[in-house]
Amino acid sequence: MAATWTFLVVIIGIVLMPGADFMLTLRNALLAGRRAGFATLAGVGVAGISQAVLTSIGVGALIVRVQPLFLAIKWLGLAYLLWLACQALRSAWRGEYADAPAESTPRRARRGFIQGFLCNATNPKIFLFFLALLPQFVAPDAPLVSWLGHALALPALGSLWLAAVVLAAERLRSILLRPRVRRGFDLACGGMLAALGVRLATAN
């Protein structure tokens, strides 16, 4: 039982660390509303579940061992993070903000889902995280359901956290979308996404 609580504490600590998924979900929720925020969350979650399943059945270890495949995912992730960063920085540079918040539309929601999925799916460090953490809490001969249960804890708790972020953004939207505040947010968001991209590129 103590090992389970330790595992959950580690997962919660990882979930609460602001990363690309957090910044993207928050930005989409602020700019396009709750629907787009939850769509982004869903994309992140689907990618996370896919990574958890792939790790549990051994494909994650294969991706890590096949260096060309791992590096391809890594550089795709870098390119995508830098593209998202450029979007945010370009918005801040132009400073052309509407007085009224934009409303969520099906198109914005679809775009948010795709962005969330790609942002998480192109992060190969998730596989490294699973492969480093799970063997400390799951026996090698444990049934598949045990591996799945532990691996799925990350996307499950991550989704709960991002849902809270979306709801908080909805409440603070009118304040955070004031032109001066939004410009500062776009600068911070773009800078953080670019920094995360550089960190991904330089990580061994």
C-alpha contacts under 8 A as a table, 3 or more apart, distances in Angstrom:
res1	aa1	res2	aa2	distance
1	M	4	T	5.13
1	M	5	W	6.53
2	A	5	W	5.22
2	A	6	T	6.20
3	A	6	T	5.01
3	A	7	F	6.08
3	A	137	F	6.84
4	T	7	F	5.05
4	T	8	L	6.24
4	T	137	F	7.78
5	W	8	L	5.06
5	W	9	V	6.14
6	T	9	V	5.13
6	T	10	V	6.30
7	F	10	V	5.21
7	F	11	I	6.25
7	F	137	F	7.21
8	L	11	I	5.02
8	L	12	I	6.00
8	L	153	A	7.95
9	V	12	I	5.14
9	V	13	G	6.11
10	V	13	G	5.13
10	V	14	I	6.35
11	I	14	I	5.13
11	I	15	V	6.13
11	I	153	A	7.43
11	I	154	L	6.11
11	I	157	L	7.86
12	I	15	V	4.98
12	I	16	L	6.13
12	I	157	L	7.11
13	G	16	L	5.37
13	G	17	M	6.56
14	I	17	M	5.46
15	V	18	P	7.76
15	V	154	L	7.27
15	V	157	L	7.05
15	V	158	G	5.42
15	V	161	W	7.30
16	L	161	W	7.44
18	P	21	D	7.88
18	P	22	F	5.68
18	P	23	M	7.13
19	G	22	F	5.28
19	G	23	M	6.32
19	G	196	L	7.46
20	A	23	M	5.18
20	A	24	L	5.99
20	A	81	L	7.69
20	A	119	C	7.12
20	A	192	M	7.92
20	A	193	L	6.07
20	A	196	L	7.06
21	D	24	L	5.23
21	D	25	T	6.00
21	D	44	V	6.91
21	D	116	G	6.79
21	D	119	C	6.64
21	D	120	N	6.83
22	F	25	T	5.31
22	F	26	L	6.04
22	F	162	L	6.74
22	F	165	V	7.99
23	M	26	L	5.18
23	M	27	R	6.01
23	M	189	C	6.36
23	M	193	L	7.67
24	L	27	R	5.17
24	L	28	N	6.11
24	L	40	T	7.66
24	L	115	Q	8.00
24	L	116	G	7.23
25	T	28	N	5.27
25	T	29	A	6.04
25	T	37	G	5.47
25	T	38	F	7.82
25	T	40	T	5.66
25	T	41	L	6.32
25	T	116	G	7.37
25	T	162	L	7.11
25	T	165	V	7.82
25	T	166	V	7.13
26	L	29	A	5.16
26	L	30	L	6.15
26	L	37	G	6.90
26	L	165	V	6.49
26	L	166	V	6.31
26	L	169	A	6.68
27	R	30	L	5.16
27	R	31	L	6.02
27	R	189	C	7.81
28	N	31	L	5.16
28	N	32	A	5.52
28	N	33	G	6.97
28	N	36	A	6.03
28	N	37	G	5.34
28	N	40	T	7.33
28	N	112	G	6.83
29	A	32	A	5.56
29	A	33	G	4.66
29	A	34	R	5.21
29	A	35	R	7.41
29	A	36	A	5.82
29	A	37	G	3.99
29	A	38	F	7.59
29	A	166	V	5.74
29	A	169	A	6.25
29	A	170	E	6.95
30	L	33	G	5.71
30	L	34	R	7.74
30	L	37	G	7.78
30	L	169	A	5.85
30	L	170	E	6.83
30	L	173	R	5.69
30	L	176	L	7.55
30	L	177	L	7.17
31	L	101	P	6.78
31	L	102	A	6.34
31	L	177	L	7.64
32	A	35	R	7.61
32	A	36	A	5.73
32	A	37	G	7.42
32	A	101	P	7.42
32	A	102	A	5.39
32	A	103	E	5.61
32	A	104	S	5.05
32	A	105	T	7.97
32	A	108	R	6.87
33	G	36	A	5.62
33	G	37	G	6.32
33	G	101	P	7.96
33	G	102	A	7.04
33	G	103	E	5.87
33	G	104	S	5.18
33	G	170	E	6.76
34	R	37	G	4.89
34	R	38	F	6.12
34	R	104	S	7.15
34	R	166	V	6.20
34	R	167	L	7.09
34	R	169	A	7.94
34	R	170	E	6.13
35	R	38	F	5.27
35	R	39	A	6.12
35	R	104	S	5.79
35	R	105	T	7.79
35	R	109	A	6.24
36	A	39	A	4.94
36	A	40	T	6.15
36	A	104	S	5.97
36	A	105	T	7.70
36	A	108	R	5.95
36	A	109	A	4.30
36	A	110	R	7.77
36	A	112	G	5.61
36	A	113	F	7.75
37	G	40	T	5.16
37	G	41	L	6.25
37	G	109	A	7.69
37	G	112	G	7.02
37	G	166	V	5.69
38	F	41	L	4.82
38	F	42	A	6.08
38	F	163	A	6.85
38	F	166	V	6.82
39	A	42	A	4.98
39	A	43	G	6.33
39	A	109	A	5.34
39	A	110	R	6.93
39	A	112	G	5.52
39	A	113	F	4.74
39	A	116	G	7.86
40	T	43	G	5.13
40	T	44	V	6.29
40	T	109	A	7.36
40	T	112	G	4.40
40	T	113	F	4.38
40	T	114	I	7.32
40	T	115	Q	6.61
40	T	116	G	4.63
40	T	117	F	7.49
41	L	44	V	5.11
41	L	45	G	6.06
41	L	113	F	7.18
41	L	116	G	6.42
41	L	159	S	6.45
41	L	162	L	6.37
41	L	163	A	7.13
42	A	45	G	4.93
42	A	46	V	6.08
42	A	113	F	6.21
42	A	116	G	7.29
42	A	117	F	7.80
42	A	159	S	7.79
43	G	46	V	5.24
43	G	47	A	6.30
43	G	112	G	7.45
43	G	113	F	4.36
43	G	114	I	6.13
43	G	115	Q	7.13
43	G	116	G	4.47
43	G	117	F	4.06
43	G	118	L	7.77
44	V	47	A	5.31
44	V	48	G	6.10
44	V	113	F	7.52
44	V	116	G	4.55
44	V	117	F	4.77
44	V	118	L	7.81
44	V	119	C	7.20
44	V	120	N	5.63
44	V	121	A	7.85
44	V	159	S	7.95
45	G	48	G	4.91
45	G	49	I	6.04
45	G	117	F	7.52
45	G	155	P	5.64
45	G	156	A	7.53
45	G	158	G	7.74
45	G	159	S	6.23
46	V	49	I	5.16
46	V	50	S	6.17
46	V	117	F	6.72
47	A	50	S	5.08
47	A	51	Q	6.22
47	A	117	F	5.31
47	A	118	L	7.68
47	A	120	N	5.89
47	A	121	A	5.22
48	G	51	Q	5.09
48	G	52	A	6.16
48	G	120	N	6.76
48	G	121	A	7.26
48	G	152	L	7.91
48	G	154	L	7.65
48	G	155	P	5.21
49	I	52	A	5.01
49	I	53	V	6.17
49	I	152	L	6.28
49	I	155	P	6.10
50	S	53	V	5.21
50	S	54	L	6.08
51	Q	54	L	5.09
51	Q	55	T	6.06
51	Q	60	G	7.27
51	Q	121	A	7.55
51	Q	126	I	7.42
51	Q	127	F	7.02
52	A	55	T	5.20
52	A	56	S	6.18
52	A	130	F	7.85
52	A	148	L	6.82
52	A	151	A	5.02
52	A	152	L	5.72
53	V	56	S	5.07
53	V	57	I	6.34
53	V	148	L	6.43
53	V	151	A	7.48
53	V	152	L	7.78
54	L	57	I	5.43
54	L	58	G	6.26
54	L	59	V	4.95
54	L	60	G	5.31
55	T	58	G	5.19
55	T	59	V	5.60
55	T	60	G	4.13
55	T	61	A	6.60
55	T	127	F	6.67
55	T	130	F	7.06
55	T	131	L	7.53
55	T	151	A	7.74
56	S	59	V	7.60
56	S	60	G	7.57
56	S	144	L	6.80
56	S	147	W	5.49
56	S	148	L	5.71
56	S	151	A	7.11
57	I	60	G	7.72
57	I	144	L	7.48
58	G	61	A	5.54
58	G	62	L	6.64
59	V	62	L	4.95
59	V	63	I	6.25
60	G	63	I	5.14
60	G	64	V	6.40
60	G	127	F	5.64
60	G	131	L	7.87
61	A	64	V	5.15
61	A	65	R	6.21
61	A	127	F	7.32
61	A	131	L	7.07
62	L	65	R	5.10
62	L	66	V	6.11
63	I	66	V	5.35
63	I	67	Q	7.45
63	I	69	L	6.25
63	I	70	F	5.69
64	V	67	Q	6.44
64	V	69	L	7.82
64	V	70	F	5.61
64	V	124	P	7.99
64	V	127	F	7.20
64	V	128	L	7.22
65	R	70	F	7.63
66	V	69	L	5.60
66	V	70	F	6.27
67	Q	70	F	5.00
67	Q	71	L	5.93
68	P	71	L	5.17
68	P	72	A	6.02
69	L	72	A	5.06
69	L	73	I	6.38
70	F	73	I	5.32
70	F	74	K	6.17
70	F	124	P	6.68
71	L	74	K	4.80
71	L	75	W	6.08
72	A	75	W	5.35
72	A	76	L	6.14
73	I	76	L	5.10
73	I	77	G	6.09
73	I	122	T	5.44
73	I	123	N	6.97
73	I	124	P	6.24
74	K	77	G	5.09
74	K	78	L	6.28
74	K	122	T	6.51
74	K	123	N	6.34
74	K	124	P	5.90
74	K	200	L	7.25
74	K	201	A	7.34
75	W	78	L	4.88
75	W	79	A	6.12
75	W	201	A	7.23
76	L	79	A	5.14
76	L	80	Y	6.14
76	L	122	T	6.18
77	G	80	Y	5.14
77	G	81	L	6.11
77	G	118	L	7.98
77	G	119	C	6.97
77	G	122	T	4.41
77	G	123	N	5.64
77	G	197	G	7.56
77	G	200	L	7.99
78	L	81	L	5.24
78	L	82	L	6.20
78	L	197	G	4.93
78	L	198	V	7.35
78	L	200	L	6.56
78	L	201	A	6.47
79	A	82	L	5.23
79	A	83	W	6.14
79	A	197	G	7.71
80	Y	83	W	5.01
80	Y	84	L	6.26
80	Y	118	L	7.82
80	Y	119	C	7.07
81	L	84	L	5.15
81	L	85	A	6.12
81	L	119	C	7.18
81	L	193	L	5.89
81	L	194	A	6.52
81	L	196	L	7.47
81	L	197	G	5.54
82	L	85	A	4.87
82	L	86	C	6.08
82	L	193	L	6.77
82	L	194	A	5.42
82	L	197	G	6.20
83	W	86	C	5.09
83	W	87	Q	6.33
84	L	87	Q	5.12
84	L	88	A	6.47
84	L	190	G	7.24
84	L	193	L	7.09
85	A	88	A	5.25
85	A	89	L	6.16
85	A	189	C	7.07
85	A	190	G	4.05
85	A	191	G	6.69
85	A	192	M	7.74
85	A	193	L	5.22
85	A	194	A	5.48
86	C	89	L	5.05
86	C	90	R	5.81
86	C	190	G	6.47
87	Q	90	R	5.19
87	Q	91	S	6.23
87	Q	190	G	7.45
88	A	91	S	5.16
88	A	92	A	6.37
88	A	186	D	5.10
88	A	187	L	6.74
88	A	189	C	6.56
88	A	190	G	4.93
89	L	92	A	5.01
89	L	93	W	6.07
89	L	186	D	6.11
89	L	187	L	5.59
89	L	189	C	7.95
89	L	190	G	5.21
89	L	191	G	7.66
90	R	93	W	4.94
90	R	94	R	6.15
91	S	94	R	5.32
91	S	95	G	6.01
91	S	96	E	7.35
91	S	183	R	7.64
91	S	186	D	6.86
92	A	95	G	5.08
92	A	182	R	7.87
92	A	183	R	4.87
92	A	184	G	7.41
92	A	186	D	5.50
92	A	187	L	5.97
95	G	179	P	7.46
95	G	183	R	6.54
97	Y	179	P	5.97
98	A	101	P	6.92
98	A	179	P	7.94
99	D	178	R	7.49
99	D	179	P	7.71
101	P	173	R	7.80
101	P	174	S	7.34
101	P	177	L	6.96
104	S	108	R	6.19
104	S	109	A	6.88
105	T	108	R	5.18
105	T	109	A	6.19
106	P	109	A	4.98
106	P	110	R	6.14
107	R	110	R	5.17
107	R	111	R	6.16
108	R	111	R	5.02
108	R	112	G	6.06
109	A	112	G	4.99
109	A	113	F	6.22
110	R	113	F	5.11
110	R	114	I	6.29
111	R	114	I	5.23
111	R	115	Q	6.10
112	G	115	Q	5.05
112	G	116	G	6.03
113	F	116	G	5.16
113	F	117	F	6.09
114	I	117	F	5.13
114	I	118	L	6.08
115	Q	118	L	5.30
115	Q	119	C	5.93
116	G	119	C	5.16
116	G	120	N	6.38
117	F	120	N	5.49
117	F	121	A	5.81
118	L	121	A	5.01
118	L	122	T	5.82
119	C	122	T	5.85
119	C	123	N	6.95
120	N	123	N	5.44
121	A	124	P	7.49
123	N	126	I	6.19
124	P	127	F	5.65
124	P	128	L	7.04
125	K	128	L	4.93
125	K	129	F	6.09
126	I	129	F	5.01
126	I	130	F	6.25
127	F	130	F	5.14
127	F	131	L	6.09
128	L	131	L	5.13
128	L	132	A	6.06
129	F	132	A	5.24
129	F	133	L	6.01
130	F	133	L	5.23
130	F	134	L	5.54
130	F	151	A	7.02
131	L	134	L	5.92
131	L	135	P	6.81
132	A	135	P	6.69
132	A	136	Q	7.63
133	L	136	Q	5.66
133	L	137	F	7.28
134	L	137	F	5.43
134	L	138	V	5.79
134	L	147	W	7.58
134	L	150	H	7.15
134	L	151	A	7.29
135	P	138	V	5.09
135	P	139	A	6.37
135	P	140	P	6.92
136	Q	139	A	7.73
138	V	142	A	6.51
138	V	146	S	7.11
138	V	147	W	6.59
138	V	150	H	7.90
139	A	142	A	5.09
142	A	146	S	6.32
142	A	147	W	7.22
143	P	146	S	5.54
143	P	147	W	6.91
144	L	147	W	5.17
144	L	148	L	6.12
145	V	148	L	4.99
145	V	149	G	5.93
146	S	149	G	5.08
146	S	150	H	6.33
147	W	150	H	5.40
147	W	151	A	6.06
148	L	151	A	5.07
148	L	152	L	5.83
149	G	152	L	5.37
149	G	153	A	6.49
150	H	153	A	5.39
150	H	154	L	7.83
151	A	154	L	6.23
152	L	155	P	5.63
152	L	156	A	6.09
153	A	156	A	5.09
153	A	157	L	5.96
154	L	157	L	5.50
154	L	158	G	5.82
155	P	158	G	4.85
155	P	159	S	5.88
156	A	159	S	5.27
156	A	160	L	6.54
157	L	160	L	5.09
157	L	161	W	6.29
158	G	161	W	5.14
158	G	162	L	6.17
159	S	162	L	5.09
159	S	163	A	5.99
160	L	163	A	5.09
160	L	164	A	6.41
161	W	164	A	5.18
161	W	165	V	6.37
162	L	165	V	4.80
162	L	166	V	6.20
163	A	166	V	5.11
163	A	167	L	6.30
164	A	167	L	5.17
164	A	168	A	6.10
165	V	168	A	5.12
165	V	169	A	6.05
166	V	169	A	5.05
166	V	170	E	6.23
167	L	170	E	5.09
167	L	171	R	6.55
168	A	171	R	5.23
168	A	172	L	6.31
169	A	172	L	5.10
169	A	173	R	5.52
170	E	173	R	5.15
171	R	174	S	7.62
172	L	175	I	5.50
172	L	176	L	6.08
173	R	176	L	5.18
173	R	177	L	5.86
174	S	177	L	5.57
174	S	178	R	6.95
175	I	178	R	5.83
175	I	181	V	7.83
176	L	181	V	5.68
176	L	182	R	5.92
177	L	181	V	6.35
177	L	182	R	5.04
178	R	181	V	5.31
178	R	182	R	5.80
179	P	182	R	5.14
179	P	183	R	6.06
180	R	183	R	5.24
180	R	184	G	6.43
181	V	184	G	5.20
181	V	185	F	6.17
182	R	185	F	4.86
182	R	186	D	6.02
183	R	186	D	5.10
183	R	187	L	6.21
184	G	187	L	5.12
184	G	188	A	6.17
185	F	188	A	5.04
185	F	189	C	5.89
186	D	189	C	4.98
186	D	190	G	5.90
187	L	190	G	5.23
187	L	191	G	5.99
188	A	191	G	5.12
188	A	192	M	6.02
189	C	192	M	5.21
189	C	193	L	6.12
190	G	193	L	5.23
190	G	194	A	6.10
191	G	194	A	5.16
191	G	195	A	6.10
192	M	195	A	4.97
192	M	196	L	6.10
193	L	196	L	5.05
193	L	197	G	6.18
194	A	197	G	4.99
194	A	198	V	6.29
195	A	198	V	5.09
195	A	199	R	6.09
196	L	199	R	4.95
196	L	200	L	6.11
197	G	200	L	5.06
197	G	201	A	6.22
198	V	201	A	5.00
198	V	202	T	6.17
199	R	202	T	5.26
199	R	203	A	5.96
200	L	203	A	5.33
